[in-house]
Amino acid sequence: MDPMDPVDIAYWIVAGLLAAFYLYSGGLKVVRSQEQLAPMMGWVDTIPMPLVRAVGAVEVLGALGLVLPPLTGVAPVLALVAALGFLVLQLLATALHLSRGEARVTGLNAVLVVLAGVVAWLATTW
């Protein structure tokens, strides 16, 4: 990675935003109770809490996967894997919302799909 390369700069901006989002979102799912999560994530009432916590852990690990491999130069392909994982996660989240009749809340999912796709594409430049 060349720190002055515009593609690398774009990667760090988009991946940084995505990682920050998933660190926050995943961290909440890992540490908060179902009652605390329900006002902001209505779907947690219909999903077993161990699965909610597992999704949160995957989000935190994925956020680390976007940042640590390219930062350290160790297995940078893991950043691509993390981005593709987020792409799949958001497609599944969109399907969950649609199955619950919540089409109006899928805008964030669409934005996250696009961001994950951009990060995956940028990660292929290494």
Secondary structure, DSSP 8 states (H G I E B T S, - for coil): --TT-HHHHHHHHHHHHHHHHHHHHHHHHHHS-HHHHTTT-GGGGTS-HHHHHHHHHHHHHHHHHHHHHHHHTSSTHHHHHHHHHHHHHHHHHHHHHHHTT-GGG-HHHHHHHHHHHHHHHHHTT-
